[in-house]
């Protein structure tokens, strides 16, 4: 009877597919977290703040757009990664995508922090 470690290519393939699936789920978690921030900042926080509502609503819209972007990119990445895995290759995420998402997230975080400091 063959032990599981006697077939390393099968094990590696399975682990690689499961790792790709975990990555796809991480994109989903990130998108859902950004959507939750959109609700919190754009809808709940204005009820607590005493100042103008438009900055928080605008930031909430920004988080919602970030959520949509992350979910779309995650879906795109999943499809392309699966195709690459079937070919035995790898499809890295582009530096431009990572840089853009990072820049947008930083801008939203700084904007939220500044708005909260001014509003409270």
Secondary structure as UniProt FT lines:
FT   HELIX           4..6
FT   HELIX           8..39
FT   HELIX           40..44
FT   HELIX           45..48
FT   HELIX           54..87
FT   HELIX           95..119
//
